[in-house]
């Protein structure tokens, strides 16, 4: 079912400045040049039915040469498997090598990327595979525009530098070049898809062997995309989901979209009444739209009627249409059907057979959607509407903490209700960790006990098998100022990047897009504690450095039209530079704890304190003009 045309996409759906012929070799290698000992085969494709091969031994080569029609920088990715080391994957510009990778021995397909290849009009780009000590197979190439931002991390801890650099390159490699033709509805059952379309501004968010992006994945990847400056992609993808949340769908957005930003991914969409839908997703999309507005400063998040109607209907009609199995008094709680994912499930935990009507991840996401609706309404100038949603958020949180979640602590806290009204406790994976992650749990000993419970269960026999589930744990613990635990889980996710994913057709864990995008977001939002507000030209920071990390710095941090450099030294000193753009920003530098004095650029002043979500902070607010650097410290 095609969706309504999206004006943003029609304006951007121009011819790509660089077009790769036959990137999946399904046309028999059209546009490619083959030396002896190479060719197109059908024995071991990554996707579709064909691949290229190079026999072992020196001197064999498969290459294609393209001519650039505009200025730009590009990433070039390919899925490659090898029977031995020392094959090469190379990009040459006008005959000069610009980037190259020497391939290891790895018989399972892995995705390799040549990053940030700068081209001018008329430049000739050669993409080449050269033979090594064993056979080389390659398939499914992709051109990506280099991200607008190129953030760089430096630190006393080399682990975070390595992690961030890998994540930045890997995440950028999943971004599509608008105007590129590509297959639609590719999945494990239809490896060649069902036709072709023109791709819009988008990035991969879901299984790498499916040609689309998922609402749940995209919501979780949005912060990392913001770090890379992918504001056009974030808005186009959010708007496409918003446009799909129709009355016919009972205001659920479709679960996954093709990269044309207009058609549902067929594996998850059978009809308007039979498609995958999960209650937390629409609420998360509202929350993430508000976050994208704060990152970008783009008023279309307020003024675009498609987006605005989606926010309103999600927080009004959607809840009314999906609320009736459990009596919650005067408070409304969106519910699932108790059936499977094609019937509308209450939770993101797809591995559970529990017939859930209400779930912790759904009610937590609903709470955040209310807060986002209040924030967006206030930014739009509708203070009455903002006050209404502030009250709804407050009422829902009060109800959750006094009634819905029961009186138990740790494993005894309620995390869901079945369709027959039975309260569920114990370990529920997503419907457990989402509750503190979405900050619906009141601060105090009960929340701390539940965080201990989550860490214990996720580290034990109840640990999720799929890496993408684990990517939420750093967010959960950073949000609740458990810095050491959050950093532990970041390292756990990163250190398993070369392990085969539980879905063998997906590739390695590191080739699941959510891994790289979330590590970027967790570095900036988590470790660096950055909360942007581009429309208000303010930036709030808080060091969340873990034990053993003495300092951490990021350069080329983009917020709106401005760029910044931020450094934290421990939890007592922060330095912000306004490095690009014309706007003066107000910086709120926060430090945990109560301090009597705070020093701004060497001048001591009386400290101010505030309590945020149960934590006391000492803080200073100070303007940071373009070209200026300000340092704030306590103690």
N, C-alpha and C positions, 0 to 999 in steps of 0.2 A: 504494500500500500504506500504509494508516494505521498509525501507530506506537502503542505503548501509551500510554494516557492519562498525562499529566504532572501530578501533584498540585499542583505550584506554579502551573500555569496555571489549573487549575480554580478555585483560590482567587482568582485575579486576574481571571478572565474575567467581569468585571462589566459592566454597561451603561456605555458611555462617558459621561462627564459632558457631552459636547458631540458631537452627531452631525450631520454635514453630509449633506444629501440630494443624491443623484445627482451625486457629485463628478466623474464622468467623462462625464456628460450622455448616458449610454446609455439612460436612460428619457425622453429628449426634453426634459430641463430641468425635471423635477419638483422643485418647491420653489423654483425660481428665478423672479425677476420680470424681464421684458424690456420695455424701452422701444422705440418705433419705431426702425427702422434696426439692430435686433439680432435674434438668433435662434440656433437650433440648425442646424448644417450637417453635411455628411458629406464635404466636399471635402478637408480637410487636418487630420485628427485627429492628436493626439500618440499616443494609444493607443486601443484599441477602434475604434469606427466613427463616433463623433460628437464634436463640439466646439461651443463657442459662438463667435459672431462679433459684432463691432461694426463698422459701417461708419465710414469716415472722416468727420470733422466733429464739431462741438461738440454736447454735450447728450445723447449716447447712453449708456445704462447697463444693465448686467446685474448683479443683486444677489440675495443670499439673506440672510435674517435668522434667527439662531438664538437660543435662550434657554438660558443656562447653568443647570445643575442643581446645581453644586457650585463651591467655590472652586478656582481653578487659573489657571495661565498657559499660554499656547498659542502655537505657531508655526503660521502658515497659509501653505502653499506652493501654487504653481500653475505649470504649464508654459504659457508665453506666447510667442507669435510676433507680430510687428508689421510693418506695411508702412510705418511712419513713426514719428517720435518723438511724445512728449507724451501718450500714453495714460497712464492712472493705474490702479494696483492699490491698494485702500484697505481698511482695517479701521476701523469706527466702533463705539464702545461707547456705548449709550444716546444715540445721535445725535452724539457727539463723536468727531472723528477721533483715533485712537490711533496709527496707523502708516500710512504711504503711500509708494509708490514711483512715481516718474515714469519711464515706460518708454522705453528707447532704440529706435531703428530696428534691428530684428534679425529677419529673415524666417525664420530657423531657430528651433525651439523651444528656450527656455532656462527654467531653473527659478528662480522668484523667491519670496522668503520675507518675510513680515511677522512679526517676532520678538517673543516674550515679551509677548503681549497678556494682561493680568491681568483676570480676571473673577470676579465674586461671584455667588451664586445669584440668579437672576432677571434678571441683566444681559442686555441684548439686543445681540448682536453682528451687525453688518452686514458682509458680505464683498462688495465691489463692484469691478467693472471699469468704467472710464469711458473714453470715446473720446478720440482724439487726432488728429494730423495725417494718419495713415494707418489702414488697417484694423487691428483687434486680434482675434487668436484666442486662446482659452484652453481648457485641458483639464486633466484629472487633478489635481484639488485634493487636498490632504492636510492633516489636522490633526495636529499633534504636541504632546505635553506638553513644556513648557519643562523643560530639564534641571535636576536637583536642584542642581547646582553651576553657578555663573556666573563662571568664572575670568577674571581680567583681567591683561593683560600691559602693562608699561611698560618702556621701554628708551631708551638713548642712540641706538639704531638704529630709525628709524621703520618700516623694512621688516618687522621681526619683529612690531611692533605691528599693522600692517595685515594681515599674513599670519595672525596668530593670531585677530584679530577676525573676519576672513572665514571662517576654518576653523571657529571655534566656532559661528557662525550657520549655516553650511552643514551641518555635521555634525548639529546639533540638528534640522535640518529633515528628516532621514531617519528620525527616531525615530517609531515607531507608537504611537498612543493605544490602550492595551489595551481590548478590548471593542468596537472599531470593526469593522463588517462590511466585507469587501472581497473582491475577486476572487482566485481561486486559479489557479495554473498559467498565468499570463499570460507570453507570450514573443513573439518576433518572428513565429512561425507561428500562434499563437493569441492575437491581440491582445485578445480579449475574455475569455480564460481559459476554464475548464471548469466554473465554478460559483462559489459564494461561501462564505466561512467567517468565523469571528470571529477577529480578529487578537489575538495575545497580546503580552506584552512583547518587543519586538524592534526592530531597526533594519535599514535597507537595507544589504546588504553584497554587492555584485555589480552587474551591469548594471541601470541604472535602468529599462529597458524589460522587466524580468522581475520577477515578484511573489514574490521570495524572497531568502534570504541563503545565501551560500556559505561552506563551512568554511574555505577558504583566506583569503578576504577577511575573514571575521569574526575569525579568529585575528590578522590583521594590524591590524584596527581596534580590538581590545579595549583597548589602552592608551589610545587617544584617547577611547574610550567611558568608561574609568575616570576620565579627567580631567574629564569632564562629570558624573560621579557616576551613570552608568547601570549601577549594580550589579545591579539587578533584571533588566535586559535581558541583560547579560552572562551571568548565571547561567542564565536561562531558555533562552537560545540554546545555551550549552554543554551543558546537561542534555538538550536535545532531540537534539543530535548524539550524545551519549553513549547515549541510549536507542535510537538507530538502529543502533548497532554490535553487531549480533546475530550468533549463530553462523551463521545463514542467510546473512548477508553476509560471512562469514569475518572478522568483527570489524572490517571497514571501517565507519565511519559513512557515511551517505549524503552525497553531494557537496553537495546544496543542499536546503533546506527552504522550504516556503511560510511565510508570516507567521502562520499558525495554530499554528506550532510543533509540528505533528504529522504533516504529509503531505509526502512528497518532492516537489520541483519536477519536474513531469513531463518537461520537456525533457531532464533529466539522469538520469532513472530510468525504465527500461523494464520491468525485472523484478528479482527478488532476485539474479539471476546476471548481469544485464546493465545496469549502471549506472556512471556516471562515478566513478572512484576513483583517487586518486593517493597514493603511499606517504607523502610527508611530512605529509599532513593529519592523520591520527590522532595522530601524535607531537606536532605543533604544538598540537593541542587539549589534550593533557595538559599541556604546558608552559604554555599560556595559562590553564588552570584553576588552576595553582599561582600564577601572577601575579595572577589575579583574587582568590584567597584572600588574598594579601599586600596588595592594594589595599583590600579590603573588610573583612577580619577575620571573614568569615562562616563559621562552623564547618560549615555544611552541605556545604562543599567537601570536608570530611573525613568527615562522618557520613552523607551521603546515599548509600544503597547503589547507586543507579544510577550516580552519578559514580565512586564508589570501584571498582566492578566494571569500569567503563570504563578507569580508569587501569591496573588490574592486568592486564586482558586485553590492552590495547594493548601493554604492555611485556613480556608473556609469550606468550600463545597467538597473538596477531597475528603476532609475529615468527616463531614456530615454523611457522605455516601458510604464511608467505611467505618461505621461506629454503631454497634447495636448488639454485639454478642455479650458484652460484659457491662454491667451497670456501674458507671463511675460517678454517679451523682451529677452534679452540675458541671463537672470537668469533662471535656471531650478528649478521647484517646483514640487515635486511628488504629484500625485493626486489620488483620489478615483473615483469611477464610479457614485456616487450619489445614488447607490442602497443600498441594505442591506448588512449585514455582510458577507453573502455567495457570494456576488458579488464584494466585495472589497470596504470598506468604508474608507473615509478620516480621520475619527476621532475615538478616543476611546469612545466617548459619544454614547453608544448604545441605550440610551433612547430617542434620538432625531430622528424625522422623516425628518429633513432638508436634501434635496438632495445635500450634500456637494461634491464639487470637490476638494477644498483645505480647510485646517483647521489649526487653530493655534497650536494644539498639533503636527500635522504632520510637519509643517514648522519649528517649534522649535526643534523637534527631528532630522530633517534633518540637521539643523545647528550644533547640537552637534555631529552628526555622521561625518560631515566634520572635525570638530576639532579633533575628536578621530582618524580619518584616518590620519590626519597630524601628530599627536603624534605617532601613531604606525609606520608610514613610517619613521619618524625621528629616532625612536628607532631601526629600522631595518637598518638604514644607508642610506636610499634613501632620501636625502635632497631635490632633485628636486621635487619628488612626494609630500613631506611634504609641500614645498612652494606652490605647485599647490592647495592643499586642504586648506591651510591657506588663499589663495586668494579667493577661492570659499566660504569659511565661511564668510570672510569679505564682499564679494559682496552680499551674501544672506542676511546678517544682515543689510547692508546699504539699500538694496532694501526693506526689510521688514519695516524698520523704516521710510523710505521716501515715499514709495508708497503703499506697500501691506496693512499695518495696518491703512491706512487712516490718517486723521489729527485730529481725535477726541480723547478725553481723557475719562477715566473712562468708563462708560456704552457706550460711543460713539466710542470706539476703535474697529476697525474691527477685527474679530476673525475667519472669514471664508468667502468662496465664493461658491455660488451654481453653479450647472452645466450650468446655463444660464447666469452666470457672475454677479449675484446680490451679493453685499457685505452685510455681516451679522454683526450686532453689538449686544450689550446686553450680557446676561448671557448664556454661552455655556458649563458650567462645565469644563470638561477636556480641551476642546478647548479654554477655557479662562485661567485657572490657569497654564497650561503647558507653556504658552508663557513666563511669568516671571520666572517660574521654570527652563526652559531651557536657560535662560539668553539671549534670542534673542532681548528682549526689551532694548533699550538704557537706561542707568541710567539717572535719573533726575525726574522732577516733574511729567511727564507723567506716568512713571513707578510707582511712589509712589501713584498716583491717582488710577491707575489700581489695585494695591495691596489693597488699601482701598476698592475698588469696590468688589474685590473677597471676602474679609473678610465679608463684609456686606451681599453679596448675599448668601454666604455659611452659614451664621448665620440666614438667614431669610427664607421666603417661598420657595426659590429656592434651599434650602439645599438638597443634594443628600440623598436618602433613604438608600443606601447601604453603609455599613461602609468602604468597601475597597476604595471607592471614596474619603472619607474623609482622608484616610491615606496619600494622596499626599499633603495635606495642610501644615503640618509641614515642608516638604521639600521645598515647595514654599516659605514660609516665612523665613526659615533659610537661604536659598540661597541668599535672599535679605536683610539679617541682620535685620529682624523684629523678634527679639528673643522672646519678650514677647508674640507676637501673635502666633509664632510657638509653644511655650510651652503651650499656651492655647489649641491649637488643639491637641497636644500630650495627654494632660490630658483628653480632650473630647473623644478621641478615646479609651483611656484606661478605662475611667470610664463607657463606654458602652459595655465593653467586656462580661458582663453576660446577656445582653439583647438579646432576640431571633433575629437572622438574618432575613432580609426580605424574604429570601429563607428558608422556614421552614425546608426543608430537609438538609440544610447546618448545622443546629445547632445554637449555640450562635455566636454572633459577635467575641468573643475571640477565637472560634474554626475555624475562617477563617484564614488560615496561614499567609496571608499578614499582619495582625494586629501585630503579635508578631515580625516577621522579620523586619518590617519597624520601629517599636519602638526601636529596637536594633540599626539599622543603624542611626536613627535620634539622638540617644543619642551620638554616637561616631562622626559621620560626622557633625551633627547639633550642639548640645550643646557643645561638646568638640572641634569642628572645626578641625578635623583631616583630612589631605590630605596626604595619603601615596605615596611613590615612591620607592618601594623595589628595582627595578633594579638600580636606581641611589643612593640607600642607603641614602635617604633623607626623612625627615618627617616635614611637615608644620602644625602648630597648630594655632588656634585662639579661644579665649574664646567667646562663645555666651551664657553665663549664663543669664537667665532672672532675672528680678527684684525679690528680695527676696531669691535668691539662692546664698549664700555667697561663697560656694566652692563646687567643684565636682572633684572626683578622680576616675580613672579607673586603675585597675591592670590586668595583663595578656592581654594586648593589643598586638595582633600578627600582624606583618608586615613582609612579607617574612619569613625568618628563624629566625627572632629576636622577642623578647618580650620586652614590655615597660610598665612602669607605668607613668601616666600623671595626673597632678593635676593643676586645675585652681583656683586661688583665685580672685574672681571678674573678672574684665577685665584688671587688672594691674599686675598680677603676675602669672607665669606658671612655673612648675617644671617637668622635664622629667628625668626618670631613665631608663637606658638600662639594663634590668634585665636578659636577656638570649640571647644566640647566640654569634657568634664570630665577628660580623661586627661592625665597628664604623659607626654611622649614623651622617649626618649633619642635625641639627635641625634648622629650621627657625621658630622662635617664633614671632608671629604677635600680635600687639595690636592696636585696632582702635584709630584713632586720630593722631595728630602731637605732639611729645614730643621732648624736646631738648636733653635729656640724657636717656640712657638705661643702666641698671646694670646687669651684668652677673656674677653670683657667687660672689657677693659683690663688683665687680670691675666696676666702672662707665666708660662708654665710650660714644663718640658722637653717637647720634642716626642716623639711616638711615630711610628714608621713601620711600614708593612706593604707587602708586594708582592702585587698582585692582577693576575693574568693578565699577568705580566711587567713591570708598571708599579709603581714605588715611589711611595707616597703618604705624606705627613705628615698626621696626623689627630688630632682631639680628640673625645672623647665627653663630652657634657654634658646634663643634664636641662633640658627646656624645659617649664615648668609652664603651665597655662592662663593666658592674659593676660600672659605674660612674653615678652620678646624677648632673644635671645642673639646676640652677634656674635663671630665667630672669624676671626682673620687670621694669616697667616704673613709673614715678611720684615720 
